[in-house]
Amino acid sequence: MNNSTLSRRAFAFGAVAATGTLAACGNGVGGRGPGLIDARVSATLQEMYRSYPNTRQLADKANGMLVMPLVTEAGLGFGGAYGRGALLVGNTTVDYYSVTKASGGLQIGAQQYAHVLFFMTEQALTNFRRSPGWAAGADLEYVISDQGDSLNADTTTALAPVLAAVFGRAGLRLGATLEGTKYTRIIP
């Protein structure tokens, strides 16, 4: 076995271990199912609209929104994240999703946050719903910056098919990582 094989196995083991640990961090795993997720989604939207009023206009224009009320992320060398949420179309829950992330690199710490994806075109929403596991990519435009500042919707964001708002951060996580986020439909 060469070093690259060992490194890939160590990364995979670390990511699985970190994600398993995160599952026990109060993010709704093994919780009361859809009722708990729906209550958290509602509270998250109320907080987002109160803290960032311009997001209400985006919500009104969006074809659908994926609301992830609580994502727990931790890392010590290897890391991961997990959370559960709901896809809303016309203010009605149509599906439930989980979000998972594995990361490796120089990192230490833990944090929790909420995020909402706004699907601004019917095509973006359809692609998301038809995907067996949708991965967030570099084509996302952010409407709330890392500092929590609310950004105005302008021509750039108005034309983006998917917009993201990340807010409500708690905890401290330091370091640069190489990470990917995947959304998968679940039955809570």
DOVO-185009 format. One record per residue: x, y, z of N, C-alpha, C in turn. Coordinates in steps of 0.001 Angstrom, whole numbers, padded with zeros to 6 digits, always signed. Example, Ala and Ser with C-alpha at 12.3 -4.5 7.8 and 13.67 -1.06 7.14 Angstrom:
2
+013190-005690+007800+012300-004500+007800+013200-003300+007800+012850-002250+007080+013670-001060+007140+012900+000030+007870
END
This chain:
188
+000839-001173+000000+000000+000000+000000+000885+001237+000000+000581+002211-000879+001399+003416-000926+000828+004491-000010+001545+005594+000132+001145+006666+001040-000156+007329+000620-000421+007461-000693-001659+008107-001123-002873+007259-000770-002741+005936-000830-003847+005059-000431-004106+005200+001055-003037+005214+001845-003191+005394+003293-003791+006755+003618-003385+007793+002918-003914+009135+003154-005401+009198+002834-005817+008586+001716-007246+008580+001366-008056+007817+002401-007538+006694+002865-008255+005917+003888-008330+006686+005200-007245+007328+005584-007248+008115+006822-008234+009272+006715-008262+009936+005543-009214+011029+005338-010647+010515+005433-010937+009418+004754-012291+008857+004765-012694+008459+006176-011789+007801+006911-012094+007397+008284-012337+008621+009160-011475+009639+009022-011626+010851+009823-012932+011567+009534-013296+011643+008263-014534+012313+007877-015751+011566+008421-015729+010242+008322-016843+009441+008857-016929+009594+010367-015792+009556+011050-015777+009699+012513-016283+011077+012926-015844+012118+012225-016280+013471+012561-017775+013644+012317-018268+013129+011201-019698+013239+010910-020518+012464+011930-020045+011298+012332-020737+010527+013368-020780+011263+014691-019670+011908+015037-019631+012694+016266-020607+013852+016186-020673+014511+015031-021577+015638+014859-023033+015218+014979-023328+014007+014616-024710+013532+014661-025256+013561+016078-024392+013546+017057-024826+013559+018447-024860+014964+019027-024653+016002+018238-024514+017367+018741-025815+018156+018728-026948+017549+018946-028192+018282+019085-028708+018896+017800-028439+018305+016656-028917+018890+015407-030141+018158+014872-030844+017452+015712-032102+016846+015312-031997+015398+014887-030816+014814+014899-030678+013420+014513-031388+012570+015562-032253+011702+015116-032991+010858+016046-034021+011647+016842-034318+012850+016379-035269+013714+017076-036701+013317+016774-037583+014287+016922-039010+014037+016756-039458+014133+015307-038552+013944+014371-038909+013878+012966-039347+015193+012367-040348+015124+011489-040761+016311+010733-041220+017474+011608-041861+017191+012721-042345+018265+013594-041218+019141+014112-040118+018527+014526-038961+019272+015023-038314+020069+013893-038153+019449+012734-037555+020154+011595-038426+021342+011195-039747+021136+011081-040643+022222+010679-040602+023381+011672-040560+023090+012969-040492+024145+013986-039188+024930+013862-038092+024222+013639-036801+024906+013483-036745+025728+012202-037334+025216+011118-037380+025957+009853-038146+027259+010045-039287+027190+010693-040106+028383+010931-039344+029412+011766-038711+028978+012839-037950+029893+013698-036764+030499+012942-036121+029701+012106-034975+030188+011328-035404+031260+010343-036511+031036+009655-036999+032040+008700-037381+033331+009419-038050+033230+010564-038405+034429+011326-037160+035215+011720-036124+034515+012183-034881+035175+012583-034185+035808+011375-034155+035113+010256-033521+035655+009055-034237+036923+008591-035563+036885+008530-036315+038050+008079-036144+039229+009043-036062+038943+010343-035882+040005+011339-034483+040615+011231-033465+039772+011124-032080+040247+011100-031653+040796+009739-032195+040244+008667-031802+040624+007299-033067+040838+006474-033704+041990+006635-035000+042237+005982-034995+042064+004464-033854+042296+003789-033850+042160+002328-034062+040722+001875-033885+039757+002781-034095+038362+002388-035576+038042+002163-036462+038844+002741-037900+038613+002506-038231+038841+001032-037619+039854+000419-037844+040109-001014-037333+038939-001844-036180+038403-001469-035654+037234-002185-036588+036045-002045-037091+035836-000840-038009+034718-000600-039269+034859-001453-039771+036078-001563-040974+036315-002370-040741+036031-003852-039511+036269-004323-039182+036062-005734-038718+034635-006032-038302+033899-005006-037727+032561-005200-038798+031546-005595-038395+030575-006406-039273+029458-006765-039322+028427-005648-038334+028443-004781-038270+027533-003639-037098+027920-002749-037141+027459-001491-036066+027733-000539-035740+026457+000232-034473+026163+000347-034019+025084+001210-033520+025725+002495-034167+025410+003606-033834+026009+004900-033166+024956+005763-031922+025231+006147-031155+024366+007039-030989+025109+008363-031853+024841+009339-031858+025627+010569-030633+025447+011458-030032+024284+011441-028915+024046+012349-027943+023066+011706-026785+023580+011337-025717+022743+010803-024586+022801+011818-024136+021636+012246-023036+021548+013201-021799+021104+012441-020727+021868+012602-019490+021603+011878-018336+021591+012876-017480+020582+012778-016325+020489+013673-015160+019868+012936-013969+020200+013400-012796+019621+012780-011570+019730+013661-010733+018741+013551-009403+018728+014143-008548+017954+013149-008009+018675+012184-007328+018026+011062-008353+017586+010029-009122+016576+010361-010244+016145+009525-011513+016681+010160-012498+016940+009345-013723+017486+009900-014937+017086+009106-016056+017525+009584-017309+017242+008900-018411+018121+009441-019536+018059+008772-020709+018825+009182-021949+018008+008868-023002+018276+009642-024273+017599+009410-025408+018492+009892-026516+018431+009178-027725+019126+009584-028898+018610+008781-030108+018985+009209-031323+018597+008493-032208+019819+008329-032974+019831+007244-033850+020959+006986-034951+020577+006025-035608+021600+005477-036767+021369+004619-036715+022253+003384-037263+021717+002288-037430+022465+001055-038851+023014+001043-038950+024338+000913-040250+024997+000864-040517+025498-000545-041708+025239-001035-042176+025788-002298-043525+026432-001993-043604+027747-002225-044845+028451-001894-045158+028391-000410-044166+028489+000451-044300+028441+001910-044843+027118+002431-044759+026073+001629-045193+024737+002039-044011+023784+001952-043832+022964+002981-042762+021975+002973-043110+020886+001970-042197+020643+001015-042425+019610+000010-041487+018408+000204-040333+018612+000818-039379+017534+001059-038468+017923+002223-037822+016907+002786-036825+017116+003841-035469+016686+003307-034425+017399+003749-033070+017148+003259-032074+017126+004410-030988+016408+004170-029839+016490+005072-028716+017173+004315-027816+017774+005067-026619+018362+004489-025434+017701+005174-024462+017268+004380-023244+016677+004925-022051+017334+004249-020979+017375+004998-019747+017966+004479-018582+017241+005125-017596+016928+004341-016341+016368+004852-015235+017312+004446-014266+017493+005327-013178+018409+005013-011872+017884+005585-010812+018314+004968-009484+017953+005429-008554+019110+005208-007610+019270+006090-006672+020372+005973-006352+020920+007332-005778+022095+007357-005420+022744+008599-006674+023367+009192-007244+022744+010219-008476+023237+010829-008570+022754+012259-009234+023543+013083-009496+023167+014466-010703+023966+014941-011590+023329+015683-012714+024036+016271-014056+023471+015863-015098+024168+016299-016470+023752+016006-017339+024999+015899-018389+024897+015114-019350+025981+014995-020699+025422+014578-021730+026214+014831-023066+025895+014352-023582+027122+013620-024370+026891+012588-024912+027991+011813-026161+027524+011091-026895+028492+010560-028068+028215+009732-027765+028716+008329-028422+028126+007342-028329+028686+006002-029583+028381+005198-029812+029263+004237-030975+029150+003355-030472+029280+001926-030904+028363+001071-030638+028463-000361-031921+028931-001037-031814+029986-001827-032940+030518-002583-032784+030053-004026-033738+029288-004519-033728+028841-005914-034505+029885-006721-033776+030702-007468-034368+031861-008123-034967+031536-009489-034660+030378-010038-035253+029979-011313-035928+028616-011138-036919+028374-011943-037605+027082-011918-036639+025966-012292-035733+026247-013241-034752+025249-013675-033818+024862-012526-033351+025833-011746-032470+025538-010614-033191+024671-009580-034448+024985-009306-035233+024195-008361-035458+022783-008889-035792+022662-010160-036010+021344-010774-034736+020506-010735-033603+021111-011087-032325+020390-011049-032021+019897-009639-032276+020737-008641-032038+020352-007253-032926+019168-006855-034210+019260-007160-035152+018216-006752-034923+016897-007465-034447+016934-008706-034217+015705-009476-032883+015043-009165-032001+015772-008522-030666+015253-008241-030710+014248-007091-029999+013115-007226-029952+012148-006127-029110+012650-004954-028278+013628-005197-027448+014244-004173-026821+015480-004773-027345+016645-004437-026933+017900-005052-025755+018474-004291-024698+018826-004977-023510+019399-004352-023456+020891-004629-023291+021672-003561-023156+023117-003710-021814+023408-004356-021815+024319-005308-020589+024625-006019-020236+026089-005964-019256+026448-006742-018760+027820-006768-019749+028763-007446-020817+028227-008055-021774+029082-008743-022793+029725-007808-022705+029462-006504-023594+030109-005548-023195+031566-005381-024171+032441-005296-023948+033842-004950-024441+034022-003516-023653+034716-002692-024016+034906-001294-024681+036260-001097-025788+036262-000365-026489+037510-000069-026201+037990+001341-025567+037170+002160-025105+037569+003483-023663+037123+003570-022777+038058+003874-021348+037764+003880-020939+037031+005156-019678+036586+005197-019144+035890+006357-019211+036741+007620-019150+038057+007467-019215+038930+008630-020645+039144+009092-021606+038581+008382-022999+038736+008763-023632+039984+008189-022906+040715+007342-023463+041912+006738-024447+041519+005645-025563+042196+005618-026560+041933+004588-026181+042692+003328-026189+042006+002215-025847+042632+000945-027119+042905+000157-027094+043956-000620-028251+044281-001439-028320+043367-002645-029526+043021-003032-029718+042256-004269-029519+043226-005423-028559+042931-006266-028309+043780-007407-028450+042946-008677-027979+043479-009783-028101+042771-011053-027416+041417-011000-026241+041343-010357-025510+040076-010274-026316+039028-009522-026789+039391-008333-027530+038405-007543-028902+038135-008137-029486+039123-008806-030814+038920-009383-030783+037893-010518-029630+037728-011163-029519+036794-012274-028988+035425-011863-028511+035286-010636-027955+034020-010172-029081+033012-009949-028893+031762-010387-029953+030768-010217-030135+030318-008766-029059+030330-007968-029154+029921-006568-028410+030942-005718-029093+031460-004703-028500+032410-003765-028431+031752-002396-027423+032117-001608-027249+031524-000283-027143+032601+000772-027785+032352+001914-027652+033195+003098-027156+032290+004227-026004+032617+004800-025442+031870+005922-025406+032829+007098-026011+032435+008217-026133+033359+009347-026274+032588+010652-026311+033329+011752-026520+032728+013068-025355+031895+013543-024129+032272+013177-022960+031482+013557-022719+031549+015058-022376+030389+015608-021985+030287+017014-020814+029324+017092-019836+029650+017905-018672+028793+018047-017480+029388+017344-016396+028648+017338-015165+029120+016716-014511+027969+015988-014216+028199+014744-013519+027207+013928-012488+027939+013104-011234+027541+013234-010140+028216+012559-009519+027328+011505-008994+027939+010469-008192+027201+009503-008804+027155+008127-007951+026837+007169-008382+026687+005786-008684+025222+005521-009717+024952+004756-010097+023571+004468-010420+023413+002992-010394+022194+002529-010890+021824+001213-012160+021048+001496-013305+021616+001153-014537+020969+001572-015608+021052+000502-016538+020147+000569-017682+020134-000331-018934+019860+000480-020032+020413+000056-021298+020261+000758-022276+019519-000137-022942+018512+000418-023886+017719-000363-025242+017692+000337-026299+017872-000441-027673+017846+000055-028356+016595-000475-029025+015863+000408-029673+014622+000031-031084+014585+000628-032056+014169-000195-033437+014039+000295-033509+012925+001332-034247+013158+002416-034383+012177+003495-035853+011991+003853-036118+010948+004581-037425+010732+005200-037175+010776+006695-037594+011881+007365-037272+012036+008790-038039+011074+009679
END
